[in-house]
Amino acid sequence: MTSAEPEAVTSSEETEATCAGCGAPVETDEWHPAATTRTDTGAVQILSFCDRSCRDRWQDRAE
């Protein structure tokens, strides 16, 4: 039995998140509004937003 090597951090994990509504950078060390959706394959996708009004506009368009 061998021990598993820890996975390396990929460049996509090191990048800043972007707002799903407007594309603005989202600071990941602070709280920001979020929403979840499902992809075509059924996987859960978490979306980050720069502020509550941007999330509300996204939600209005999604309905």
ChimeraX attribute file (.defattr): number of C-alpha atoms within 10 A of each C-alpha:
attribute: neighborCount
match mode: 1-to-1
recipient: residues
	/A:1	3
	/A:2	4
	/A:3	5
	/A:4	6
	/A:5	6
	/A:6	6
	/A:7	6
	/A:8	7
	/A:9	8
	/A:10	8
	/A:11	7
	/A:12	8
	/A:13	9
	/A:14	8
	/A:15	10
	/A:16	12
	/A:17	18
	/A:18	17
	/A:19	21
	/A:20	19
	/A:21	19
	/A:22	13
	/A:23	12
	/A:24	13
	/A:25	15
	/A:26	18
	/A:27	15
	/A:28	12
	/A:29	6
	/A:30	6
	/A:31	12
	/A:32	15
	/A:33	15
	/A:34	15
	/A:35	13
	/A:36	10
	/A:37	11
	/A:38	10
	/A:39	9
	/A:40	7
	/A:41	6
	/A:42	8
	/A:43	9
	/A:44	11
	/A:45	11
	/A:46	11
	/A:47	16
	/A:48	24
	/A:49	26
	/A:50	22
	/A:51	15
	/A:52	12
	/A:53	12
	/A:54	17
	/A:55	22
	/A:56	14
	/A:57	12
	/A:58	16
	/A:59	12
	/A:60	9
	/A:61	9
	/A:62	7
	/A:63	5
